[in-house]
């Protein structure tokens, strides 16, 4: 059964998600080696801590507490014991390559909570039959970002085409790039089809400066537009182009969602493009530290954007979302 998870370490937000029917609150402790292997990726590098677990646990009534630990490393056993002492409902082991790492994890948990493993390396995928024979594994998730990288792939569509994966979650604009062979893709990608549309992700332009009211006001400002070549990057370029702005018309910064939020909070940048379903953790967490503002697109420029890039749809983020 599919479980709806929400990633946050803010108790107030976890409580709202719990009341909305979210099945699991995801606390992400993974840091070891992640910054190095995902350098320049448009991915979130979590800053959650073990001390967040009891605070979030106390804020929810129904949702399970799901904790992703670090991969197995020299201090893994001590970290895992500290996590288990907080009594989460599920713990996840990420980025493993060997059966022994999985066995180490399962033995250390010793049946105290539900276990989940995140298969996201080529080495683990090629040992999958041996891995699933390890007793004590309750769930297996597949991490296509790291898995694609470990296979030397440019994007997760290649895992679909070559049969490594049967399903993938993807933004509609990236599907259009793949189908037409543009932006992220040097040539057309064939052999995939759409199964379902799950939810809408909004291109959100976030600022802490109330003077920035339109996209035109971004000219000359320091703006995070995602990692170079990422989906967020191309979304930002599309929106800027709709206002006759080029990348060179802003002081571009290339950061992930989480790093963009930190830079906004610290006053290092003026605005950031964040592409995610609203509300999204990167913005809600930022809003707990001070006032944040969303920059709107007017109707005429929205129409220009839709004409040039038909994979977008006009959307309104309701007042009170943040």
C-alpha positions as CSV (number, residue, x, y, z in Angstrom):
1,X,0.0,0.0,0.0
2,X,1.3,3.4,-1.0
3,X,2.2,5.6,2.0
4,X,2.0,9.4,1.9
5,X,5.1,10.9,3.5
6,X,5.9,14.5,4.4
7,X,9.5,15.5,5.1
8,X,9.9,18.0,7.9
9,X,11.6,18.5,11.2
10,X,9.2,21.3,12.3
11,X,6.7,20.0,14.9
12,X,4.0,22.6,14.0
13,X,4.2,21.6,10.3
14,X,4.3,17.9,11.2
15,X,1.1,18.4,13.2
16,X,-0.7,20.0,10.3
17,X,0.4,17.2,8.0
18,X,-0.8,14.6,10.5
19,X,-4.2,16.3,10.7
20,X,-4.4,16.3,6.9
21,X,-4.0,12.6,6.8
22,X,-0.3,12.1,6.0
23,X,0.7,8.6,6.8
24,X,4.4,9.3,7.8
25,X,6.5,12.2,8.9
26,X,9.9,11.7,7.3
27,X,12.9,12.9,9.3
28,X,16.0,12.8,7.2
29,X,19.4,12.3,9.0
30,X,21.4,11.3,5.9
31,X,24.5,13.4,5.5
32,X,27.5,11.1,5.4
33,X,29.0,11.2,1.8
34,X,25.9,12.8,0.3
35,X,27.3,16.3,-0.2
36,X,30.2,14.9,-2.1
37,X,28.3,12.5,-4.4
38,X,25.5,14.9,-5.1
39,X,27.6,18.0,-5.6
40,X,26.0,20.4,-8.0
41,X,22.8,18.4,-8.1
42,X,19.5,20.2,-7.6
43,X,18.7,18.0,-4.6
44,X,17.9,18.7,-0.9
45,X,20.7,18.2,1.6
46,X,18.8,17.8,4.9
47,X,19.9,19.5,8.1
48,X,17.6,17.4,10.4
49,X,19.0,16.0,13.6
50,X,18.3,13.2,16.0
51,X,17.0,15.7,18.5
52,X,14.2,16.5,16.1
53,X,12.7,13.0,16.4
54,X,11.1,13.3,19.9
55,X,9.9,16.9,19.2
56,X,8.1,15.8,16.0
57,X,6.9,12.6,17.6
58,X,5.2,14.5,20.4
59,X,3.4,16.8,17.8
60,X,1.6,14.0,15.9
61,X,-1.2,11.7,16.9
62,X,-1.6,9.3,14.0
63,X,1.3,9.6,11.5
64,X,4.2,7.2,11.9
65,X,7.7,8.7,12.4
66,X,10.0,7.5,9.6
67,X,13.7,8.2,10.0
68,X,16.4,7.8,7.3
69,X,19.8,7.3,8.9
70,X,23.2,7.7,7.4
71,X,24.7,4.9,5.4
72,X,26.9,2.4,7.3
73,X,30.1,4.1,8.4
74,X,32.4,3.9,11.4
75,X,30.0,5.7,13.7
76,X,26.8,4.0,12.4
77,X,26.1,1.8,15.3
78,X,26.1,4.6,17.8
79,X,24.0,6.8,15.5
80,X,21.4,4.1,15.0
81,X,21.2,3.4,18.8
82,X,20.5,7.1,19.4
83,X,17.8,7.1,16.8
84,X,16.2,3.9,18.2
85,X,16.2,5.4,21.7
86,X,13.8,8.1,20.3
87,X,11.4,5.3,19.4
88,X,10.6,6.0,15.7
89,X,8.2,3.7,13.9
90,X,10.4,3.0,10.9
91,X,14.1,3.4,10.2
92,X,15.6,3.4,6.7
93,X,19.1,2.5,5.6
94,X,20.2,4.5,2.5
95,X,23.0,4.1,-0.1
96,X,24.3,0.6,0.6
97,X,26.4,-1.5,-1.8
98,X,26.8,-4.9,-0.1
99,X,24.7,-7.6,1.5
100,X,26.8,-7.2,4.6
101,X,25.8,-3.6,5.1
102,X,22.1,-4.6,5.0
103,X,22.9,-7.4,7.4
104,X,24.7,-5.0,9.7
105,X,21.6,-2.7,9.7
106,X,19.1,-5.5,10.3
107,X,21.2,-7.0,13.1
108,X,21.6,-3.6,14.8
109,X,17.9,-2.9,14.7
110,X,17.1,-6.3,16.1
111,X,13.4,-6.2,15.4
112,X,12.8,-3.2,17.6
113,X,11.2,-1.1,14.8
114,X,10.0,-1.6,11.2
115,X,12.9,-1.6,8.7
116,X,13.2,-0.1,5.3
117,X,16.2,-0.1,2.9
118,X,16.8,2.4,0.0
119,X,18.2,0.7,-3.1
120,X,20.1,3.4,-4.9
121,X,23.5,1.9,-6.1
122,X,24.4,-0.3,-9.0
123,X,26.2,-2.7,-6.8
124,X,23.1,-3.2,-4.6
125,X,20.8,-3.6,-7.7
126,X,23.1,-6.3,-9.0
127,X,22.9,-8.1,-5.7
128,X,19.1,-7.7,-5.3
129,X,18.3,-11.4,-5.1
130,X,20.9,-11.9,-2.2
131,X,19.7,-8.7,-0.5
132,X,16.0,-9.7,-0.4
133,X,16.9,-13.0,1.1
134,X,18.2,-11.2,4.2
135,X,15.6,-11.7,6.9
136,X,14.1,-8.8,8.7
137,X,13.6,-6.4,5.8
138,X,10.1,-4.9,5.9
139,X,10.3,-2.5,3.0
140,X,12.4,-1.7,0.0
141,X,12.4,1.7,-1.7
142,X,14.3,2.6,-4.9
143,X,16.2,5.9,-5.1
144,X,16.4,6.7,-8.8
145,X,18.5,9.8,-8.6
146,X,21.5,8.1,-7.1
147,X,20.8,4.9,-8.9
148,X,20.9,6.7,-12.3
149,X,24.2,8.3,-11.3
150,X,25.7,5.0,-10.2
151,X,24.9,3.6,-13.7
152,X,26.5,6.6,-15.4
153,X,23.1,7.7,-16.7
154,X,22.1,11.3,-17.3
155,X,18.5,10.9,-16.2
156,X,16.1,8.4,-14.7
157,X,14.2,7.9,-18.1
158,X,17.1,5.8,-19.2
159,X,16.3,3.4,-16.3
160,X,12.8,3.0,-17.7
161,X,14.0,2.4,-21.3
162,X,16.6,-0.1,-20.4
163,X,14.4,-2.0,-18.0
164,X,16.1,-1.3,-14.8
165,X,12.9,0.3,-13.4
166,X,9.3,-0.2,-14.3
167,X,7.9,3.1,-13.0
168,X,9.3,6.6,-12.3
169,X,8.0,9.8,-10.9
170,X,8.8,12.8,-13.1
171,X,7.7,16.4,-13.8
172,X,5.7,16.9,-17.0
173,X,8.2,19.5,-18.3
174,X,11.0,17.0,-18.0
175,X,8.9,14.4,-19.9
176,X,8.4,17.0,-22.6
177,X,12.2,17.6,-22.8
178,X,12.7,13.8,-23.1
179,X,10.0,13.3,-25.7
180,X,11.2,16.2,-27.9
181,X,15.0,15.8,-27.2
182,X,15.5,19.3,-25.8
183,X,17.2,20.9,-22.8
184,X,18.3,18.0,-20.6
185,X,18.4,15.6,-23.5
186,X,20.6,15.6,-26.6
187,X,18.1,13.4,-28.5
188,X,14.6,12.1,-28.2
189,X,13.9,9.4,-25.7
190,X,11.6,6.7,-26.8
191,X,10.0,3.7,-25.0
192,X,8.1,5.4,-22.2
193,X,4.5,6.4,-21.6
194,X,2.5,8.3,-19.0
195,X,0.5,6.2,-16.5
196,X,-1.1,8.9,-14.4
197,X,-0.9,12.5,-13.3
198,X,-0.4,12.5,-9.5
199,X,-0.3,16.2,-8.3
200,X,0.7,19.6,-9.5
201,X,4.0,21.2,-8.8
202,X,4.2,25.0,-8.9
203,X,7.1,27.1,-10.1
204,X,7.4,29.2,-6.9
205,X,9.5,32.3,-6.8
206,X,10.3,33.1,-3.2
207,X,11.8,36.2,-1.6
208,X,12.1,37.8,1.8
209,X,12.2,41.3,0.2
210,X,8.7,42.9,0.0
211,X,10.0,45.3,-2.7
212,X,10.2,42.4,-5.2
213,X,6.7,42.1,-6.5
214,X,7.1,40.9,-10.1
215,X,9.5,38.8,-12.1
216,X,10.7,42.1,-13.7
217,X,11.9,43.2,-10.3
218,X,14.4,40.3,-10.4
219,X,16.6,42.2,-12.9
220,X,20.0,42.9,-11.3
221,X,19.1,40.8,-8.2
222,X,20.8,37.7,-6.8
223,X,18.5,34.8,-7.6
224,X,18.9,31.1,-7.1
225,X,17.8,29.2,-10.2
226,X,18.6,25.6,-9.3
227,X,21.7,23.6,-10.3
228,X,23.0,24.1,-13.8
229,X,21.0,22.0,-16.3
230,X,18.5,20.9,-13.7
231,X,14.7,21.0,-14.2
232,X,14.4,24.0,-11.9
233,X,17.1,25.8,-14.0
234,X,15.1,25.4,-17.2
235,X,11.8,26.4,-15.4
236,X,13.6,29.6,-14.2
237,X,14.9,30.3,-17.7
238,X,11.4,29.8,-19.2
239,X,9.8,32.3,-16.7
240,X,12.6,34.9,-17.1
241,X,12.3,34.6,-20.9
242,X,8.5,35.3,-20.6
243,X,9.5,38.7,-19.2
244,X,12.3,39.2,-21.8
245,X,14.9,38.6,-19.2
246,X,18.0,36.6,-19.8
247,X,20.1,34.6,-17.3
248,X,22.7,37.4,-17.6
249,X,20.2,40.0,-16.5
250,X,20.2,38.6,-13.0
251,X,23.0,37.6,-10.7
252,X,22.4,33.9,-10.9
253,X,23.2,31.5,-8.1
254,X,22.9,27.8,-8.6
255,X,21.6,26.1,-5.4
256,X,19.3,23.3,-4.3
257,X,16.0,24.0,-2.6
258,X,17.4,23.6,0.9
259,X,20.5,25.7,0.2
260,X,18.3,28.4,-1.4
261,X,16.2,28.6,1.7
262,X,19.2,28.9,3.9
263,X,20.7,31.6,1.7
264,X,17.4,33.6,1.8
265,X,17.3,33.3,5.6
266,X,20.9,34.5,5.8
267,X,20.3,37.4,3.4
268,X,22.8,36.0,0.9
269,X,20.4,36.0,-2.1
270,X,17.3,38.1,-3.0
271,X,15.0,35.4,-4.4
272,X,14.9,31.7,-5.4
273,X,13.0,29.5,-7.8
274,X,11.6,26.5,-6.0
275,X,9.6,23.9,-8.0
276,X,7.5,21.7,-5.8
277,X,3.9,21.2,-4.7
278,X,2.7,23.9,-2.4
279,X,3.1,24.0,0.5
280,X,6.7,22.7,0.4
281,X,9.0,22.2,3.3
282,X,11.8,24.4,2.0
283,X,9.4,27.4,2.2
284,X,7.4,26.5,5.2
285,X,10.6,26.0,7.2
286,X,11.9,29.4,6.0
287,X,8.6,31.0,6.9
288,X,9.0,30.0,10.6
289,X,12.1,32.3,10.7
290,X,10.5,35.4,9.3
291,X,8.3,36.9,6.5
292,X,8.4,35.3,3.1
293,X,6.7,36.5,-0.1
294,X,5.8,34.7,-3.3
295,X,6.3,36.6,-6.6
296,X,3.3,36.4,-8.9
297,X,3.2,36.3,-12.7
298,X,0.5,38.6,-14.3
299,X,-2.0,37.1,-16.8
300,X,-0.4,38.4,-19.9
301,X,3.0,37.0,-19.1
302,X,1.4,33.7,-18.0
303,X,-0.2,33.5,-21.5
304,X,3.2,34.2,-23.1
305,X,4.8,31.4,-21.0
306,X,2.0,28.9,-21.9
307,X,2.3,29.7,-25.6
308,X,6.1,29.2,-25.6
309,X,6.0,26.1,-23.2
310,X,2.7,24.2,-23.3
311,X,3.8,21.8,-20.6
312,X,2.9,24.5,-18.1
313,X,-0.6,25.1,-16.7
314,X,-1.8,28.3,-15.0
315,X,-2.1,27.9,-11.2
316,X,-3.0,29.9,-8.2
317,X,-1.5,29.3,-4.7
318,X,-4.2,30.1,-2.3
319,X,-3.7,32.7,0.5
320,X,-2.8,31.0,3.7
321,X,-0.8,28.2,2.1
322,X,2.3,29.6,3.8
